[in-house]
């Protein structure tokens, strides 16, 4: 009987350790995926509306802030959009206005899916 209790305890402890390890790994994968999403979205916009390197860095920061907020609201989205639009010159805004709806649809943070 004591041996059976020790085996059950060992199995329980091993399962608990595995569970904690898995949660850590999944959190790291999610974070990396959001970073990749932000990078990809920034590069896409940079190519389509010819962002400068300085603008691209700022766009990346805006997107990173938005996707890292797991409780982001519609107001947070509108704020991010406004910040981004404020970075653009008139020519870039004309191009941006054509593609912005489709472009923002692609910004679905992994942590929210």
Biotite code that builds the C-alpha atoms (Angstrom):
import biotite.structure as struc

atoms = struc.array([
    struc.Atom([0.000, 0.000, 0.000], chain_id="A", res_id=1, res_name="UNK", atom_name="CA", element="C"),
    struc.Atom([2.825, 2.432, 0.815], chain_id="A", res_id=2, res_name="UNK", atom_name="CA", element="C"),
    struc.Atom([4.446, 1.687, -2.540], chain_id="A", res_id=3, res_name="UNK", atom_name="CA", element="C"),
    struc.Atom([1.193, 2.450, -4.334], chain_id="A", res_id=4, res_name="UNK", atom_name="CA", element="C"),
    struc.Atom([0.878, 5.787, -2.520], chain_id="A", res_id=5, res_name="UNK", atom_name="CA", element="C"),
    struc.Atom([4.467, 6.676, -3.464], chain_id="A", res_id=6, res_name="UNK", atom_name="CA", element="C"),
    struc.Atom([3.797, 5.841, -7.107], chain_id="A", res_id=7, res_name="UNK", atom_name="CA", element="C"),
    struc.Atom([0.621, 7.960, -7.097], chain_id="A", res_id=8, res_name="UNK", atom_name="CA", element="C"),
    struc.Atom([2.522, 10.834, -5.488], chain_id="A", res_id=9, res_name="UNK", atom_name="CA", element="C"),
    struc.Atom([5.312, 10.536, -8.054], chain_id="A", res_id=10, res_name="UNK", atom_name="CA", element="C"),
    struc.Atom([2.844, 10.521, -10.951], chain_id="A", res_id=11, res_name="UNK", atom_name="CA", element="C"),
    struc.Atom([0.989, 13.530, -9.534], chain_id="A", res_id=12, res_name="UNK", atom_name="CA", element="C"),
    struc.Atom([4.176, 15.543, -9.024], chain_id="A", res_id=13, res_name="UNK", atom_name="CA", element="C"),
    struc.Atom([5.472, 14.626, -12.486], chain_id="A", res_id=14, res_name="UNK", atom_name="CA", element="C"),
    struc.Atom([2.163, 15.660, -14.073], chain_id="A", res_id=15, res_name="UNK", atom_name="CA", element="C"),
    struc.Atom([2.169, 18.954, -12.205], chain_id="A", res_id=16, res_name="UNK", atom_name="CA", element="C"),
    struc.Atom([5.732, 19.749, -13.318], chain_id="A", res_id=17, res_name="UNK", atom_name="CA", element="C"),
    struc.Atom([4.810, 18.896, -16.913], chain_id="A", res_id=18, res_name="UNK", atom_name="CA", element="C"),
    struc.Atom([1.754, 21.143, -16.732], chain_id="A", res_id=19, res_name="UNK", atom_name="CA", element="C"),
    struc.Atom([3.763, 24.119, -15.470], chain_id="A", res_id=20, res_name="UNK", atom_name="CA", element="C"),
    struc.Atom([6.451, 23.578, -18.116], chain_id="A", res_id=21, res_name="UNK", atom_name="CA", element="C"),
    struc.Atom([3.860, 23.406, -20.885], chain_id="A", res_id=22, res_name="UNK", atom_name="CA", element="C"),
    struc.Atom([2.236, 26.671, -19.832], chain_id="A", res_id=23, res_name="UNK", atom_name="CA", element="C"),
    struc.Atom([5.602, 28.434, -19.963], chain_id="A", res_id=24, res_name="UNK", atom_name="CA", element="C"),
    struc.Atom([6.398, 27.081, -23.422], chain_id="A", res_id=25, res_name="UNK", atom_name="CA", element="C"),
    struc.Atom([2.975, 28.060, -24.797], chain_id="A", res_id=26, res_name="UNK", atom_name="CA", element="C"),
    struc.Atom([3.330, 31.595, -23.412], chain_id="A", res_id=27, res_name="UNK", atom_name="CA", element="C"),
    struc.Atom([6.701, 31.970, -25.158], chain_id="A", res_id=28, res_name="UNK", atom_name="CA", element="C"),
    struc.Atom([5.285, 30.721, -28.472], chain_id="A", res_id=29, res_name="UNK", atom_name="CA", element="C"),
    struc.Atom([2.362, 33.145, -28.224], chain_id="A", res_id=30, res_name="UNK", atom_name="CA", element="C"),
    struc.Atom([4.684, 36.078, -27.535], chain_id="A", res_id=31, res_name="UNK", atom_name="CA", element="C"),
    struc.Atom([6.911, 35.192, -30.461], chain_id="A", res_id=32, res_name="UNK", atom_name="CA", element="C"),
    struc.Atom([3.890, 34.863, -32.726], chain_id="A", res_id=33, res_name="UNK", atom_name="CA", element="C"),
    struc.Atom([2.661, 38.351, -31.787], chain_id="A", res_id=34, res_name="UNK", atom_name="CA", element="C"),
    struc.Atom([6.156, 39.735, -32.443], chain_id="A", res_id=35, res_name="UNK", atom_name="CA", element="C"),
    struc.Atom([6.215, 38.041, -35.842], chain_id="A", res_id=36, res_name="UNK", atom_name="CA", element="C"),
    struc.Atom([2.754, 39.403, -36.634], chain_id="A", res_id=37, res_name="UNK", atom_name="CA", element="C"),
    struc.Atom([3.812, 42.955, -35.762], chain_id="A", res_id=38, res_name="UNK", atom_name="CA", element="C"),
    struc.Atom([6.992, 42.650, -37.813], chain_id="A", res_id=39, res_name="UNK", atom_name="CA", element="C"),
    struc.Atom([5.122, 41.259, -40.805], chain_id="A", res_id=40, res_name="UNK", atom_name="CA", element="C"),
    struc.Atom([2.381, 43.893, -40.647], chain_id="A", res_id=41, res_name="UNK", atom_name="CA", element="C"),
    struc.Atom([4.957, 46.681, -40.350], chain_id="A", res_id=42, res_name="UNK", atom_name="CA", element="C"),
    struc.Atom([6.969, 45.405, -43.315], chain_id="A", res_id=43, res_name="UNK", atom_name="CA", element="C"),
    struc.Atom([3.795, 45.060, -45.359], chain_id="A", res_id=44, res_name="UNK", atom_name="CA", element="C"),
    struc.Atom([2.745, 48.646, -44.666], chain_id="A", res_id=45, res_name="UNK", atom_name="CA", element="C"),
    struc.Atom([6.297, 49.901, -45.225], chain_id="A", res_id=46, res_name="UNK", atom_name="CA", element="C"),
    struc.Atom([6.302, 48.408, -48.715], chain_id="A", res_id=47, res_name="UNK", atom_name="CA", element="C"),
    struc.Atom([2.803, 49.513, -49.667], chain_id="A", res_id=48, res_name="UNK", atom_name="CA", element="C"),
    struc.Atom([2.917, 53.144, -48.585], chain_id="A", res_id=49, res_name="UNK", atom_name="CA", element="C"),
    struc.Atom([6.692, 53.669, -48.545], chain_id="A", res_id=50, res_name="UNK", atom_name="CA", element="C"),
    struc.Atom([7.270, 54.269, -44.849], chain_id="A", res_id=51, res_name="UNK", atom_name="CA", element="C"),
    struc.Atom([10.661, 55.622, -43.865], chain_id="A", res_id=52, res_name="UNK", atom_name="CA", element="C"),
    struc.Atom([12.726, 53.540, -41.456], chain_id="A", res_id=53, res_name="UNK", atom_name="CA", element="C"),
    struc.Atom([11.877, 55.978, -38.676], chain_id="A", res_id=54, res_name="UNK", atom_name="CA", element="C"),
    struc.Atom([8.151, 55.687, -39.401], chain_id="A", res_id=55, res_name="UNK", atom_name="CA", element="C"),
    struc.Atom([8.398, 51.894, -39.531], chain_id="A", res_id=56, res_name="UNK", atom_name="CA", element="C"),
    struc.Atom([9.967, 51.810, -36.061], chain_id="A", res_id=57, res_name="UNK", atom_name="CA", element="C"),
    struc.Atom([7.117, 53.952, -34.723], chain_id="A", res_id=58, res_name="UNK", atom_name="CA", element="C"),
    struc.Atom([4.467, 51.830, -36.463], chain_id="A", res_id=59, res_name="UNK", atom_name="CA", element="C"),
    struc.Atom([6.008, 48.701, -34.974], chain_id="A", res_id=60, res_name="UNK", atom_name="CA", element="C"),
    struc.Atom([5.853, 50.254, -31.497], chain_id="A", res_id=61, res_name="UNK", atom_name="CA", element="C"),
    struc.Atom([2.195, 51.221, -31.958], chain_id="A", res_id=62, res_name="UNK", atom_name="CA", element="C"),
    struc.Atom([1.250, 47.732, -33.143], chain_id="A", res_id=63, res_name="UNK", atom_name="CA", element="C"),
    struc.Atom([3.271, 46.052, -30.389], chain_id="A", res_id=64, res_name="UNK", atom_name="CA", element="C"),
    struc.Atom([1.485, 48.097, -27.762], chain_id="A", res_id=65, res_name="UNK", atom_name="CA", element="C"),
    struc.Atom([-1.893, 47.161, -29.226], chain_id="A", res_id=66, res_name="UNK", atom_name="CA", element="C"),
    struc.Atom([-1.305, 43.415, -29.585], chain_id="A", res_id=67, res_name="UNK", atom_name="CA", element="C"),
    struc.Atom([0.282, 43.139, -26.137], chain_id="A", res_id=68, res_name="UNK", atom_name="CA", element="C"),
    struc.Atom([-2.921, 44.429, -24.545], chain_id="A", res_id=69, res_name="UNK", atom_name="CA", element="C"),
    struc.Atom([-4.975, 41.279, -24.048], chain_id="A", res_id=70, res_name="UNK", atom_name="CA", element="C"),
    struc.Atom([-7.945, 43.389, -22.962], chain_id="A", res_id=71, res_name="UNK", atom_name="CA", element="C"),
    struc.Atom([-7.804, 45.800, -25.905], chain_id="A", res_id=72, res_name="UNK", atom_name="CA", element="C"),
    struc.Atom([-11.096, 47.449, -26.729], chain_id="A", res_id=73, res_name="UNK", atom_name="CA", element="C"),
    struc.Atom([-12.464, 49.019, -29.885], chain_id="A", res_id=74, res_name="UNK", atom_name="CA", element="C"),
    struc.Atom([-11.312, 52.353, -28.457], chain_id="A", res_id=75, res_name="UNK", atom_name="CA", element="C"),
    struc.Atom([-7.749, 50.996, -28.142], chain_id="A", res_id=76, res_name="UNK", atom_name="CA", element="C"),
    struc.Atom([-7.888, 49.957, -31.788], chain_id="A", res_id=77, res_name="UNK", atom_name="CA", element="C"),
    struc.Atom([-9.112, 53.405, -32.856], chain_id="A", res_id=78, res_name="UNK", atom_name="CA", element="C"),
    struc.Atom([-6.352, 55.004, -30.782], chain_id="A", res_id=79, res_name="UNK", atom_name="CA", element="C"),
    struc.Atom([-3.704, 52.840, -32.462], chain_id="A", res_id=80, res_name="UNK", atom_name="CA", element="C"),
    struc.Atom([-5.131, 53.693, -35.871], chain_id="A", res_id=81, res_name="UNK", atom_name="CA", element="C"),
    struc.Atom([-5.074, 57.416, -35.074], chain_id="A", res_id=82, res_name="UNK", atom_name="CA", element="C"),
    struc.Atom([-1.485, 57.271, -33.812], chain_id="A", res_id=83, res_name="UNK", atom_name="CA", element="C"),
    struc.Atom([-0.440, 55.508, -36.994], chain_id="A", res_id=84, res_name="UNK", atom_name="CA", element="C"),
    struc.Atom([-2.277, 57.962, -39.244], chain_id="A", res_id=85, res_name="UNK", atom_name="CA", element="C"),
    struc.Atom([-0.612, 60.884, -37.454], chain_id="A", res_id=86, res_name="UNK", atom_name="CA", element="C"),
    struc.Atom([2.791, 59.553, -38.582], chain_id="A", res_id=87, res_name="UNK", atom_name="CA", element="C"),
    struc.Atom([1.938, 59.705, -42.272], chain_id="A", res_id=88, res_name="UNK", atom_name="CA", element="C"),
    struc.Atom([2.415, 62.488, -44.790], chain_id="A", res_id=89, res_name="UNK", atom_name="CA", element="C"),
    struc.Atom([-0.405, 63.397, -47.194], chain_id="A", res_id=90, res_name="UNK", atom_name="CA", element="C"),
    struc.Atom([0.747, 61.109, -50.009], chain_id="A", res_id=91, res_name="UNK", atom_name="CA", element="C"),
    struc.Atom([1.094, 58.159, -47.630], chain_id="A", res_id=92, res_name="UNK", atom_name="CA", element="C"),
    struc.Atom([-2.345, 58.888, -46.141], chain_id="A", res_id=93, res_name="UNK", atom_name="CA", element="C"),
    struc.Atom([-3.955, 58.681, -49.585], chain_id="A", res_id=94, res_name="UNK", atom_name="CA", element="C"),
    struc.Atom([-2.437, 55.219, -50.115], chain_id="A", res_id=95, res_name="UNK", atom_name="CA", element="C"),
    struc.Atom([-3.175, 54.171, -46.530], chain_id="A", res_id=96, res_name="UNK", atom_name="CA", element="C"),
    struc.Atom([-6.839, 55.146, -46.803], chain_id="A", res_id=97, res_name="UNK", atom_name="CA", element="C"),
    struc.Atom([-7.246, 52.761, -49.731], chain_id="A", res_id=98, res_name="UNK", atom_name="CA", element="C"),
    struc.Atom([-5.858, 49.742, -47.891], chain_id="A", res_id=99, res_name="UNK", atom_name="CA", element="C"),
    struc.Atom([-6.391, 50.440, -44.195], chain_id="A", res_id=100, res_name="UNK", atom_name="CA", element="C"),
    struc.Atom([-9.566, 48.375, -43.682], chain_id="A", res_id=101, res_name="UNK", atom_name="CA", element="C"),
    struc.Atom([-8.042, 45.209, -45.119], chain_id="A", res_id=102, res_name="UNK", atom_name="CA", element="C"),
    struc.Atom([-4.696, 45.877, -43.457], chain_id="A", res_id=103, res_name="UNK", atom_name="CA", element="C"),
    struc.Atom([-6.188, 46.254, -39.964], chain_id="A", res_id=104, res_name="UNK", atom_name="CA", element="C"),
    struc.Atom([-8.268, 43.081, -40.412], chain_id="A", res_id=105, res_name="UNK", atom_name="CA", element="C"),
    struc.Atom([-4.986, 41.167, -40.519], chain_id="A", res_id=106, res_name="UNK", atom_name="CA", element="C"),
    struc.Atom([-4.061, 42.462, -37.071], chain_id="A", res_id=107, res_name="UNK", atom_name="CA", element="C"),
    struc.Atom([-5.637, 39.810, -34.922], chain_id="A", res_id=108, res_name="UNK", atom_name="CA", element="C"),
    struc.Atom([-3.286, 39.159, -32.019], chain_id="A", res_id=109, res_name="UNK", atom_name="CA", element="C"),
    struc.Atom([-2.583, 35.514, -31.331], chain_id="A", res_id=110, res_name="UNK", atom_name="CA", element="C"),
    struc.Atom([-3.418, 36.041, -27.672], chain_id="A", res_id=111, res_name="UNK", atom_name="CA", element="C"),
    struc.Atom([-6.978, 37.080, -28.649], chain_id="A", res_id=112, res_name="UNK", atom_name="CA", element="C"),
    struc.Atom([-7.759, 34.184, -30.973], chain_id="A", res_id=113, res_name="UNK", atom_name="CA", element="C"),
])
